Amino acid sequence: MRNLKRILLGVFILMLVMVILAFVLENQQSVSLLFLGLSGPRIPVSLVVVLALLAGMLIGPIVSWFLGRSSRAARKRLV
């Protein structure tokens, strides 16, 4: 059973890598982002999306950690 889980995990990771690679290869058009009047350098669309994904993957757990910490402190005050 453990070997089956490892094989399925390996297949899932391989398919995920293939999907990401196909996305990056298909989205090579350069774009320049404009935010609050500031223009950024021209970079590929895929890089913009991957950077946004990574930023979300970092910010999400940090925000949930802060929210969980504050709710635990509130529960301690109630007891």
PDB file with SEQRES, HELIX, SHEET and CRYST1 records, atoms N, CA, C and O in Angstrom:
SEQRES   1 A   79  MET ARG ASN LEU LYS ARG ILE LEU LEU GLY VAL PHE ILE          
SEQRES   2 A   79  LEU MET LEU VAL MET VAL ILE LEU ALA PHE VAL LEU GLU          
SEQRES   3 A   79  ASN GLN GLN SER VAL SER LEU LEU PHE LEU GLY LEU SER          
SEQRES   4 A   79  GLY PRO ARG ILE PRO VAL SER LEU VAL VAL VAL LEU ALA          
SEQRES   5 A   79  LEU LEU ALA GLY MET LEU ILE GLY PRO ILE VAL SER TRP          
SEQRES   6 A   79  PHE LEU GLY ARG SER SER ARG ALA ALA ARG LYS ARG LEU          
SEQRES   7 A   79  VAL                                                          
HELIX    1 AA1 ARG A    2  GLU A   26  1                                  25    
HELIX    2 AA2 VAL A   45  LEU A   78  1                                  34    
SHEET    1 AA1 2 SER A  30  PHE A  35  0                                        
SHEET    2 AA1 2 LEU A  38  PRO A  44 -1                                        
CRYST1    1.000    1.000    1.000  90.00  90.00  90.00 P 1           1          
ATOM      1  N   MET A   1       0.814  -1.186   0.000  1.00  0.00           N  
ATOM      2  CA  MET A   1       0.000   0.000   0.000  1.00  0.00           C  
ATOM      3  C   MET A   1       0.862   1.255   0.000  1.00  0.00           C  
ATOM      4  O   MET A   1       0.536   2.242  -0.660  1.00  0.00           O  
ATOM      5  N   ARG A   2       1.961   1.213   0.742  1.00  0.00           N  
ATOM      6  CA  ARG A   2       2.855   2.361   0.816  1.00  0.00           C  
ATOM      7  C   ARG A   2       3.500   2.638  -0.538  1.00  0.00           C  
ATOM      8  O   ARG A   2       3.680   3.791  -0.929  1.00  0.00           O  
ATOM      9  N   ASN A   3       3.847   1.558  -1.254  1.00  0.00           N  
ATOM     10  CA  ASN A   3       4.446   1.732  -2.580  1.00  0.00           C  
ATOM     11  C   ASN A   3       3.452   2.335  -3.559  1.00  0.00           C  
ATOM     12  O   ASN A   3       3.834   3.142  -4.406  1.00  0.00           O  
ATOM     13  N   LEU A   4       2.179   1.956  -3.459  1.00  0.00           N  
ATOM     14  CA  LEU A   4       1.149   2.511  -4.326  1.00  0.00           C  
ATOM     15  C   LEU A   4       1.004   4.015  -4.085  1.00  0.00           C  
ATOM     16  O   LEU A   4       0.870   4.787  -5.035  1.00  0.00           O  
ATOM     17  N   LYS A   5       1.031   4.426  -2.829  1.00  0.00           N  
ATOM     18  CA  LYS A   5       0.939   5.851  -2.498  1.00  0.00           C  
ATOM     19  C   LYS A   5       2.133   6.615  -3.069  1.00  0.00           C  
ATOM     20  O   LYS A   5       1.978   7.717  -3.595  1.00  0.00           O  
ATOM     21  N   ARG A   6       3.309   6.031  -2.964  1.00  0.00           N  
ATOM     22  CA  ARG A   6       4.504   6.681  -3.517  1.00  0.00           C  
ATOM     23  C   ARG A   6       4.423   6.810  -5.030  1.00  0.00           C  
ATOM     24  O   ARG A   6       4.789   7.840  -5.595  1.00  0.00           O  
ATOM     25  N   ILE A   7       3.939   5.755  -5.683  1.00  0.00           N  
ATOM     26  CA  ILE A   7       3.807   5.785  -7.142  1.00  0.00           C  
ATOM     27  C   ILE A   7       2.788   6.838  -7.556  1.00  0.00           C  
ATOM     28  O   ILE A   7       3.040   7.612  -8.479  1.00  0.00           O  
ATOM     29  N   LEU A   8       1.640   6.876  -6.883  1.00  0.00           N  
ATOM     30  CA  LEU A   8       0.616   7.871  -7.203  1.00  0.00           C  
ATOM     31  C   LEU A   8       1.115   9.292  -6.947  1.00  0.00           C  
ATOM     32  O   LEU A   8       0.833  10.199  -7.731  1.00  0.00           O  
ATOM     33  N   LEU A   9       1.846   9.488  -5.870  1.00  0.00           N  
ATOM     34  CA  LEU A   9       2.420  10.799  -5.584  1.00  0.00           C  
ATOM     35  C   LEU A   9       3.427  11.189  -6.660  1.00  0.00           C  
ATOM     36  O   LEU A   9       3.450  12.337  -7.103  1.00  0.00           O  
ATOM     37  N   GLY A  10       4.253  10.245  -7.078  1.00  0.00           N  
ATOM     38  CA  GLY A  10       5.222  10.509  -8.141  1.00  0.00           C  
ATOM     39  C   GLY A  10       4.555  10.862  -9.457  1.00  0.00           C  
ATOM     40  O   GLY A  10       4.994  11.774 -10.158  1.00  0.00           O  
ATOM     41  N   VAL A  11       3.488  10.138  -9.795  1.00  0.00           N  
ATOM     42  CA  VAL A  11       2.745  10.420 -11.030  1.00  0.00           C  
ATOM     43  C   VAL A  11       2.091  11.795 -10.938  1.00  0.00           C  
ATOM     44  O   VAL A  11       2.113  12.553 -11.907  1.00  0.00           O  
ATOM     45  N   PHE A  12       1.513  12.124  -9.793  1.00  0.00           N  
ATOM     46  CA  PHE A  12       0.882  13.432  -9.602  1.00  0.00           C  
ATOM     47  C   PHE A  12       1.900  14.558  -9.747  1.00  0.00           C  
ATOM     48  O   PHE A  12       1.632  15.552 -10.421  1.00  0.00           O  
ATOM     49  N   ILE A  13       3.059  14.412  -9.122  1.00  0.00           N  
ATOM     50  CA  ILE A  13       4.096  15.447  -9.214  1.00  0.00           C  
ATOM     51  C   ILE A  13       4.601  15.576 -10.642  1.00  0.00           C  
ATOM     52  O   ILE A  13       4.817  16.688 -11.124  1.00  0.00           O  
ATOM     53  N   LEU A  14       4.790  14.458 -11.321  1.00  0.00           N  
ATOM     54  CA  LEU A  14       5.233  14.492 -12.712  1.00  0.00           C  
ATOM     55  C   LEU A  14       4.217  15.200 -13.604  1.00  0.00           C  
ATOM     56  O   LEU A  14       4.599  16.004 -14.455  1.00  0.00           O  
ATOM     57  N   MET A  15       2.937  14.914 -13.421  1.00  0.00           N  
ATOM     58  CA  MET A  15       1.902  15.572 -14.218  1.00  0.00           C  
ATOM     59  C   MET A  15       1.822  17.069 -13.896  1.00  0.00           C  
ATOM     60  O   MET A  15       1.610  17.885 -14.793  1.00  0.00           O  
ATOM     61  N   LEU A  16       1.990  17.426 -12.635  1.00  0.00           N  
ATOM     62  CA  LEU A  16       1.983  18.830 -12.246  1.00  0.00           C  
ATOM     63  C   LEU A  16       3.138  19.581 -12.897  1.00  0.00           C  
ATOM     64  O   LEU A  16       2.960  20.700 -13.378  1.00  0.00           O  
ATOM     65  N   VAL A  17       4.317  18.974 -12.912  1.00  0.00           N  
ATOM     66  CA  VAL A  17       5.483  19.582 -13.556  1.00  0.00           C  
ATOM     67  C   VAL A  17       5.248  19.734 -15.053  1.00  0.00           C  
ATOM     68  O   VAL A  17       5.624  20.749 -15.640  1.00  0.00           O  
ATOM     69  N   MET A  18       4.633  18.740 -15.671  1.00  0.00           N  
ATOM     70  CA  MET A  18       4.358  18.821 -17.112  1.00  0.00           C  
ATOM     71  C   MET A  18       3.363  19.935 -17.420  1.00  0.00           C  
ATOM     72  O   MET A  18       3.525  20.643 -18.413  1.00  0.00           O  
ATOM     73  N   VAL A  19       2.343  20.102 -16.593  1.00  0.00           N  
ATOM     74  CA  VAL A  19       1.358  21.168 -16.800  1.00  0.00           C  
ATOM     75  C   VAL A  19       2.015  22.534 -16.633  1.00  0.00           C  
ATOM     76  O   VAL A  19       1.762  23.442 -17.425  1.00  0.00           O  
ATOM     77  N   ILE A  20       2.846  22.688 -15.621  1.00  0.00           N  
ATOM     78  CA  ILE A  20       3.542  23.965 -15.402  1.00  0.00           C  
ATOM     79  C   ILE A  20       4.486  24.257 -16.561  1.00  0.00           C  
ATOM     80  O   ILE A  20       4.558  25.396 -17.023  1.00  0.00           O  
ATOM     81  N   LEU A  21       5.202  23.258 -17.033  1.00  0.00           N  
ATOM     82  CA  LEU A  21       6.111  23.445 -18.160  1.00  0.00           C  
ATOM     83  C   LEU A  21       5.353  23.845 -19.417  1.00  0.00           C  
ATOM     84  O   LEU A  21       5.791  24.735 -20.146  1.00  0.00           O  
ATOM     85  N   ALA A  22       4.222  23.200 -19.680  1.00  0.00           N  
ATOM     86  CA  ALA A  22       3.407  23.558 -20.849  1.00  0.00           C  
ATOM     87  C   ALA A  22       2.885  24.987 -20.718  1.00  0.00           C  
ATOM     88  O   ALA A  22       2.858  25.728 -21.701  1.00  0.00           O  
ATOM     89  N   PHE A  23       2.477  25.375 -19.526  1.00  0.00           N  
ATOM     90  CA  PHE A  23       1.998  26.745 -19.305  1.00  0.00           C  
ATOM     91  C   PHE A  23       3.098  27.760 -19.575  1.00  0.00           C  
ATOM     92  O   PHE A  23       2.872  28.764 -20.251  1.00  0.00           O  
ATOM     93  N   VAL A  24       4.279  27.499 -19.049  1.00  0.00           N  
ATOM     94  CA  VAL A  24       5.403  28.430 -19.236  1.00  0.00           C  
ATOM     95  C   VAL A  24       5.786  28.519 -20.708  1.00  0.00           C  
ATOM     96  O   VAL A  24       6.049  29.614 -21.206  1.00  0.00           O  
ATOM     97  N   LEU A  25       5.821  27.397 -21.410  1.00  0.00           N  
ATOM     98  CA  LEU A  25       6.210  27.412 -22.814  1.00  0.00           C  
ATOM     99  C   LEU A  25       5.167  28.084 -23.704  1.00  0.00           C  
ATOM    100  O   LEU A  25       5.520  28.658 -24.734  1.00  0.00           O  
ATOM    101  N   GLU A  26       3.895  28.023 -23.328  1.00  0.00           N  
ATOM    102  CA  GLU A  26       2.839  28.617 -24.138  1.00  0.00           C  
ATOM    103  C   GLU A  26       2.634  30.106 -23.870  1.00  0.00           C  
ATOM    104  O   GLU A  26       1.968  30.777 -24.658  1.00  0.00           O  
ATOM    105  N   ASN A  27       3.177  30.633 -22.798  1.00  0.00           N  
ATOM    106  CA  ASN A  27       2.934  32.026 -22.425  1.00  0.00           C  
ATOM    107  C   ASN A  27       4.243  32.808 -22.357  1.00  0.00           C  
ATOM    108  O   ASN A  27       4.633  33.287 -21.292  1.00  0.00           O  
ATOM    109  N   GLN A  28       4.901  32.929 -23.474  1.00  0.00           N  
ATOM    110  CA  GLN A  28       6.181  33.632 -23.535  1.00  0.00           C  
ATOM    111  C   GLN A  28       6.048  35.087 -23.993  1.00  0.00           C  
ATOM    112  O   GLN A  28       7.061  35.769 -24.144  1.00  0.00           O  
ATOM    113  N   GLN A  29       4.817  35.581 -24.219  1.00  0.00           N  
ATOM    114  CA  GLN A  29       4.645  36.961 -24.638  1.00  0.00           C  
ATOM    115  C   GLN A  29       5.088  37.893 -23.507  1.00  0.00           C  
ATOM    116  O   GLN A  29       4.795  37.652 -22.336  1.00  0.00           O  
ATOM    117  N   SER A  30       5.792  38.949 -23.874  1.00  0.00           N  
ATOM    118  CA  SER A  30       6.259  39.903 -22.869  1.00  0.00           C  
ATOM    119  C   SER A  30       5.185  40.939 -22.581  1.00  0.00           C  
ATOM    120  O   SER A  30       4.500  41.414 -23.487  1.00  0.00           O  
ATOM    121  N   VAL A  31       5.051  41.278 -21.316  1.00  0.00           N  
ATOM    122  CA  VAL A  31       4.112  42.315 -20.891  1.00  0.00           C  
ATOM    123  C   VAL A  31       4.828  43.247 -19.921  1.00  0.00           C  
ATOM    124  O   VAL A  31       5.802  42.869 -19.272  1.00  0.00           O  
ATOM    125  N   SER A  32       4.328  44.451 -19.842  1.00  0.00           N  
ATOM    126  CA  SER A  32       4.835  45.419 -18.884  1.00  0.00           C  
ATOM    127  C   SER A  32       3.693  45.773 -17.945  1.00  0.00           C  
ATOM    128  O   SER A  32       2.654  46.255 -18.396  1.00  0.00           O  
ATOM    129  N   LEU A  33       3.863  45.547 -16.665  1.00  0.00           N  
ATOM    130  CA  LEU A  33       2.801  45.812 -15.707  1.00  0.00           C  
ATOM    131  C   LEU A  33       2.840  47.267 -15.270  1.00  0.00           C  
ATOM    132  O   LEU A  33       3.911  47.857 -15.124  1.00  0.00           O  
ATOM    133  N   LEU A  34       1.662  47.835 -15.063  1.00  0.00           N  
ATOM    134  CA  LEU A  34       1.522  49.207 -14.595  1.00  0.00           C  
ATOM    135  C   LEU A  34       0.743  49.160 -13.297  1.00  0.00           C  
ATOM    136  O   LEU A  34      -0.397  48.695 -13.271  1.00  0.00           O  
ATOM    137  N   PHE A  35       1.354  49.643 -12.206  1.00  0.00           N  
ATOM    138  CA  PHE A  35       0.722  49.614 -10.890  1.00  0.00           C  
ATOM    139  C   PHE A  35       0.975  50.933 -10.197  1.00  0.00           C  
ATOM    140  O   PHE A  35       2.124  51.312  -9.971  1.00  0.00           O  
ATOM    141  N   LEU A  36      -0.093  51.635  -9.860  1.00  0.00           N  
ATOM    142  CA  LEU A  36      -0.027  52.945  -9.197  1.00  0.00           C  
ATOM    143  C   LEU A  36       0.850  53.927  -9.963  1.00  0.00           C  
ATOM    144  O   LEU A  36       1.589  54.712  -9.369  1.00  0.00           O  
ATOM    145  N   GLY A  37       0.762  53.874 -11.262  1.00  0.00           N  
ATOM    146  CA  GLY A  37       1.522  54.798 -12.101  1.00  0.00           C  
ATOM    147  C   GLY A  37       2.965  54.379 -12.349  1.00  0.00           C  
ATOM    148  O   GLY A  37       3.674  55.047 -13.102  1.00  0.00           O  
ATOM    149  N   LEU A  38       3.410  53.303 -11.741  1.00  0.00           N  
ATOM    150  CA  LEU A  38       4.781  52.817 -11.934  1.00  0.00           C  
ATOM    151  C   LEU A  38       4.778  51.682 -12.948  1.00  0.00           C  
ATOM    152  O   LEU A  38       4.003  50.734 -12.821  1.00  0.00           O  
ATOM    153  N   SER A  39       5.624  51.774 -13.932  1.00  0.00           N  
ATOM    154  CA  SER A  39       5.711  50.749 -14.965  1.00  0.00           C  
ATOM    155  C   SER A  39       6.895  49.834 -14.680  1.00  0.00           C  
ATOM    156  O   SER A  39       7.997  50.295 -14.383  1.00  0.00           O  
ATOM    157  N   GLY A  40       6.649  48.537 -14.774  1.00  0.00           N  
ATOM    158  CA  GLY A  40       7.701  47.558 -14.533  1.00  0.00           C  
ATOM    159  C   GLY A  40       8.391  47.164 -15.816  1.00  0.00           C  
ATOM    160  O   GLY A  40       7.984  47.590 -16.897  1.00  0.00           O  
ATOM    161  N   PRO A  41       9.431  46.356 -15.713  1.00  0.00           N  
ATOM    162  CA  PRO A  41      10.133  45.891 -16.909  1.00  0.00           C  
ATOM    163  C   PRO A  41       9.269  44.905 -17.697  1.00  0.00           C  
ATOM    164  O   PRO A  41       8.329  44.328 -17.149  1.00  0.00           O  
ATOM    165  N   ARG A  42       9.578  44.714 -18.951  1.00  0.00           N  
ATOM    166  CA  ARG A  42       8.840  43.763 -19.788  1.00  0.00           C  
ATOM    167  C   ARG A  42       9.336  42.349 -19.463  1.00  0.00           C  
ATOM    168  O   ARG A  42      10.504  42.019 -19.669  1.00  0.00           O  
ATOM    169  N   ILE A  43       8.429  41.539 -18.958  1.00  0.00           N  
ATOM    170  CA  ILE A  43       8.748  40.150 -18.611  1.00  0.00           C  
ATOM    171  C   ILE A  43       7.649  39.246 -19.176  1.00  0.00           C  
ATOM    172  O   ILE A  43       6.545  39.719 -19.448  1.00  0.00           O  
ATOM    173  N   PRO A  44       7.934  37.954 -19.356  1.00  0.00           N  
ATOM    174  CA  PRO A  44       6.925  37.030 -19.890  1.00  0.00           C  
ATOM    175  C   PRO A  44       5.710  36.894 -18.964  1.00  0.00           C  
ATOM    176  O   PRO A  44       5.831  37.005 -17.744  1.00  0.00           O  
ATOM    177  N   VAL A  45       4.551  36.655 -19.560  1.00  0.00           N  
ATOM    178  CA  VAL A  45       3.302  36.483 -18.810  1.00  0.00           C  
ATOM    179  C   VAL A  45       3.441  35.338 -17.812  1.00  0.00           C  
ATOM    180  O   VAL A  45       2.980  35.445 -16.676  1.00  0.00           O  
ATOM    181  N   SER A  46       4.068  34.254 -18.226  1.00  0.00           N  
ATOM    182  CA  SER A  46       4.189  33.093 -17.343  1.00  0.00           C  
ATOM    183  C   SER A  46       4.965  33.432 -16.082  1.00  0.00           C  
ATOM    184  O   SER A  46       4.652  32.920 -15.007  1.00  0.00           O  
ATOM    185  N   LEU A  47       5.975  34.288 -16.200  1.00  0.00           N  
ATOM    186  CA  LEU A  47       6.745  34.685 -15.022  1.00  0.00           C  
ATOM    187  C   LEU A  47       5.887  35.512 -14.074  1.00  0.00           C  
ATOM    188  O   LEU A  47       5.990  35.360 -12.857  1.00  0.00           O  
ATOM    189  N   VAL A  48       5.051  36.378 -14.612  1.00  0.00           N  
ATOM    190  CA  VAL A  48       4.152  37.182 -13.786  1.00  0.00           C  
ATOM    191  C   VAL A  48       3.204  36.270 -13.009  1.00  0.00           C  
ATOM    192  O   VAL A  48       3.008  36.456 -11.808  1.00  0.00           O  
ATOM    193  N   VAL A  49       2.617  35.291 -13.689  1.00  0.00           N  
ATOM    194  CA  VAL A  49       1.658  34.396 -13.042  1.00  0.00           C  
ATOM    195  C   VAL A  49       2.351  33.525 -11.997  1.00  0.00           C  
ATOM    196  O   VAL A  49       1.818  33.339 -10.902  1.00  0.00           O  
ATOM    197  N   VAL A  50       3.513  32.997 -12.312  1.00  0.00           N  
ATOM    198  CA  VAL A  50       4.238  32.147 -11.362  1.00  0.00           C  
ATOM    199  C   VAL A  50       4.669  32.963 -10.141  1.00  0.00           C  
ATOM    200  O   VAL A  50       4.589  32.463  -9.019  1.00  0.00           O  
ATOM    201  N   LEU A  51       5.116  34.184 -10.326  1.00  0.00           N  
ATOM    202  CA  LEU A  51       5.487  35.035  -9.189  1.00  0.00           C  
ATOM    203  C   LEU A  51       4.273  35.362  -8.328  1.00  0.00           C  
ATOM    204  O   LEU A  51       4.376  35.387  -7.102  1.00  0.00           O  
ATOM    205  N   ALA A  52       3.120  35.615  -8.956  1.00  0.00           N  
ATOM    206  CA  ALA A  52       1.893  35.871  -8.198  1.00  0.00           C  
ATOM    207  C   ALA A  52       1.480  34.629  -7.406  1.00  0.00           C  
ATOM    208  O   ALA A  52       1.030  34.740  -6.266  1.00  0.00           O  
ATOM    209  N   LEU A  53       1.634  33.452  -8.008  1.00  0.00           N  
ATOM    210  CA  LEU A  53       1.320  32.204  -7.321  1.00  0.00           C  
ATOM    211  C   LEU A  53       2.226  32.007  -6.104  1.00  0.00           C  
ATOM    212  O   LEU A  53       1.753  31.666  -5.020  1.00  0.00           O  
ATOM    213  N   LEU A  54       3.526  32.224  -6.289  1.00  0.00           N  
ATOM    214  CA  LEU A  54       4.464  32.062  -5.182  1.00  0.00           C  
ATOM    215  C   LEU A  54       4.199  33.070  -4.070  1.00  0.00           C  
ATOM    216  O   LEU A  54       4.291  32.732  -2.889  1.00  0.00           O  
ATOM    217  N   ALA A  55       3.870  34.307  -4.442  1.00  0.00           N  
ATOM    218  CA  ALA A  55       3.555  35.320  -3.434  1.00  0.00           C  
ATOM    219  C   ALA A  55       2.326  34.903  -2.631  1.00  0.00           C  
ATOM    220  O   ALA A  55       2.305  35.053  -1.410  1.00  0.00           O  
ATOM    221  N   GLY A  56       1.308  34.384  -3.304  1.00  0.00           N  
ATOM    222  CA  GLY A  56       0.116  33.905  -2.611  1.00  0.00           C  
ATOM    223  C   GLY A  56       0.400  32.721  -1.713  1.00  0.00           C  
ATOM    224  O   GLY A  56      -0.175  32.599  -0.632  1.00  0.00           O  
ATOM    225  N   MET A  57       1.297  31.839  -2.167  1.00  0.00           N  
ATOM    226  CA  MET A  57       1.656  30.681  -1.361  1.00  0.00           C  
ATOM    227  C   MET A  57       2.434  31.076  -0.115  1.00  0.00           C  
ATOM    228  O   MET A  57       2.411  30.353   0.881  1.00  0.00           O  
ATOM    229  N   LEU A  58       3.120  32.212  -0.155  1.00  0.00           N  
ATOM    230  CA  LEU A  58       3.832  32.700   1.023  1.00  0.00           C  
ATOM    231  C   LEU A  58       2.921  33.513   1.931  1.00  0.00           C  
ATOM    232  O   LEU A  58       2.968  33.362   3.151  1.00  0.00           O  
ATOM    233  N   ILE A  59       2.097  34.371   1.349  1.00  0.00           N  
ATOM    234  CA  ILE A  59       1.262  35.270   2.136  1.00  0.00           C  
ATOM    235  C   ILE A  59       0.114  34.519   2.815  1.00  0.00           C  
ATOM    236  O   ILE A  59      -0.225  34.829   3.957  1.00  0.00           O  
ATOM    237  N   GLY A  60      -0.486  33.545   2.141  1.00  0.00           N  
ATOM    238  CA  GLY A  60      -1.616  32.804   2.698  1.00  0.00           C  
ATOM    239  C   GLY A  60      -1.323  32.150   4.042  1.00  0.00           C  
ATOM    240  O   GLY A  60      -2.053  32.391   5.003  1.00  0.00           O  
ATOM    241  N   PRO A  61      -0.285  31.336   4.143  1.00  0.00           N  
ATOM    242  CA  PRO A  61       0.013  30.714   5.440  1.00  0.00           C  
ATOM    243  C   PRO A  61       0.389  31.728   6.525  1.00  0.00           C  
ATOM    244  O   PRO A  61       0.078  31.519   7.697  1.00  0.00           O  
ATOM    245  N   ILE A  62       1.045  32.806   6.150  1.00  0.00           N  
ATOM    246  CA  ILE A  62       1.413  33.819   7.136  1.00  0.00           C  
ATOM    247  C   ILE A  62       0.165  34.481   7.706  1.00  0.00           C  
ATOM    248  O   ILE A  62       0.060  34.670   8.918  1.00  0.00           O  
ATOM    249  N   VAL A  63      -0.782  34.834   6.835  1.00  0.00           N  
ATOM    250  CA  VAL A  63      -2.030  35.453   7.292  1.00  0.00           C  
ATOM    251  C   VAL A  63      -2.826  34.481   8.162  1.00  0.00           C  
ATOM    252  O   VAL A  63      -3.348  34.872   9.206  1.00  0.00           O  
ATOM    253  N   SER A  64      -2.921  33.234   7.746  1.00  0.00           N  
ATOM    254  CA  SER A  64      -3.672  32.261   8.548  1.00  0.00           C  
ATOM    255  C   SER A  64      -2.986  32.011   9.888  1.00  0.00           C  
ATOM    256  O   SER A  64      -3.663  31.768  10.887  1.00  0.00           O  
ATOM    257  N   TRP A  65      -1.668  32.064   9.926  1.00  0.00           N  
ATOM    258  CA  TRP A  65      -0.950  31.896  11.190  1.00  0.00           C  
ATOM    259  C   TRP A  65      -1.276  33.050  12.130  1.00  0.00           C  
ATOM    260  O   TRP A  65      -1.537  32.832  13.313  1.00  0.00           O  
ATOM    261  N   PHE A  66      -1.262  34.291  11.605  1.00  0.00           N  
ATOM    262  CA  PHE A  66      -1.605  35.444  12.436  1.00  0.00           C  
ATOM    263  C   PHE A  66      -3.044  35.369  12.923  1.00  0.00           C  
ATOM    264  O   PHE A  66      -3.311  35.665  14.088  1.00  0.00           O  
ATOM    265  N   LEU A  67      -3.976  34.982  12.062  1.00  0.00           N  
ATOM    266  CA  LEU A  67      -5.378  34.881  12.464  1.00  0.00           C  
ATOM    267  C   LEU A  67      -5.571  33.772  13.497  1.00  0.00           C  
ATOM    268  O   LEU A  67      -6.324  33.943  14.456  1.00  0.00           O  
ATOM    269  N   GLY A  68      -4.913  32.664  13.312  1.00  0.00           N  
ATOM    270  CA  GLY A  68      -5.005  31.571  14.275  1.00  0.00           C  
ATOM    271  C   GLY A  68      -4.411  31.943  15.613  1.00  0.00           C  
ATOM    272  O   GLY A  68      -4.922  31.552  16.662  1.00  0.00           O  
ATOM    273  N   ARG A  69      -3.334  32.695  15.572  1.00  0.00           N  
ATOM    274  CA  ARG A  69      -2.681  33.131  16.807  1.00  0.00           C  
ATOM    275  C   ARG A  69      -3.583  34.073  17.591  1.00  0.00           C  
ATOM    276  O   ARG A  69      -3.686  33.965  18.813  1.00  0.00           O  
ATOM    277  N   SER A  70      -4.238  35.001  16.889  1.00  0.00           N  
ATOM    278  CA  SER A  70      -5.098  35.957  17.580  1.00  0.00           C  
ATOM    279  C   SER A  70      -6.347  35.272  18.132  1.00  0.00           C  
ATOM    280  O   SER A  70      -6.825  35.645  19.203  1.00  0.00           O  
ATOM    281  N   SER A  71      -6.885  34.274  17.420  1.00  0.00           N  
ATOM    282  CA  SER A  71      -8.066  33.578  17.930  1.00  0.00           C  
ATOM    283  C   SER A  71      -7.707  32.713  19.134  1.00  0.00           C  
ATOM    284  O   SER A  71      -8.519  32.571  20.048  1.00  0.00           O  
ATOM    285  N   ARG A  72      -6.510  32.133  19.153  1.00  0.00           N  
ATOM    286  CA  ARG A  72      -6.077  31.362  20.328  1.00  0.00           C  
ATOM    287  C   ARG A  72      -5.918  32.264  21.528  1.00  0.00           C  
ATOM    288  O   ARG A  72      -6.274  31.882  22.643  1.00  0.00           O  
ATOM    289  N   ALA A  73      -5.384  33.468  21.317  1.00  0.00           N  
ATOM    290  CA  ALA A  73      -5.221  34.409  22.422  1.00  0.00           C  
ATOM    291  C   ALA A  73      -6.585  34.846  22.948  1.00  0.00           C  
ATOM    292  O   ALA A  73      -6.754  35.020  24.154  1.00  0.00           O  
ATOM    293  N   ALA A  74      -7.553  35.023  22.062  1.00  0.00           N  
ATOM    294  CA  ALA A  74      -8.906  35.406  22.480  1.00  0.00           C  
ATOM    295  C   ALA A  74      -9.554  34.288  23.279  1.00  0.00           C  
ATOM    296  O   ALA A  74     -10.240  34.554  24.266  1.00  0.00           O  
ATOM    297  N   ARG A  75      -9.349  33.032  22.867  1.00  0.00           N  
ATOM    298  CA  ARG A  75      -9.907  31.899  23.608  1.00  0.00           C  
ATOM    299  C   ARG A  75      -9.285  31.795  24.985  1.00  0.00           C  
ATOM    300  O   ARG A  75      -9.968  31.445  25.947  1.00  0.00           O  
ATOM    301  N   LYS A  76      -7.993  32.094  25.095  1.00  0.00           N  
ATOM    302  CA  LYS A  76      -7.339  32.020  26.413  1.00  0.00           C  
ATOM    303  C   LYS A  76      -7.908  33.079  27.356  1.00  0.00           C  
ATOM    304  O   LYS A  76      -8.044  32.843  28.557  1.00  0.00           O  
ATOM    305  N   ARG A  77      -8.236  34.238  26.808  1.00  0.00           N  
ATOM    306  CA  ARG A  77      -8.806  35.295  27.664  1.00  0.00           C  
ATOM    307  C   ARG A  77     -10.199  34.926  28.144  1.00  0.00           C  
ATOM    308  O   ARG A  77     -10.603  35.343  29.230  1.00  0.00           O  
ATOM    309  N   LEU A  78     -10.941  34.156  27.362  1.00  0.00           N  
ATOM    310  CA  LEU A  78     -12.286  33.774  27.756  1.00  0.00           C  
ATOM    311  C   LEU A  78     -12.279  32.735  28.874  1.00  0.00           C  
ATOM    312  O   LEU A  78     -13.229  32.653  29.652  1.00  0.00           O  
ATOM    313  N   VAL A  79     -11.222  31.950  28.955  1.00  0.00           N  
ATOM    314  CA  VAL A  79     -11.174  30.873  29.954  1.00  0.00           C  
ATOM    315  C   VAL A  79     -10.675  31.358  31.260  1.00  0.00           C  
ATOM    316  O   VAL A  79     -10.573  30.580  32.209  1.00  0.00           O  
TER     317      VAL A  79                                                      
END                                                                             
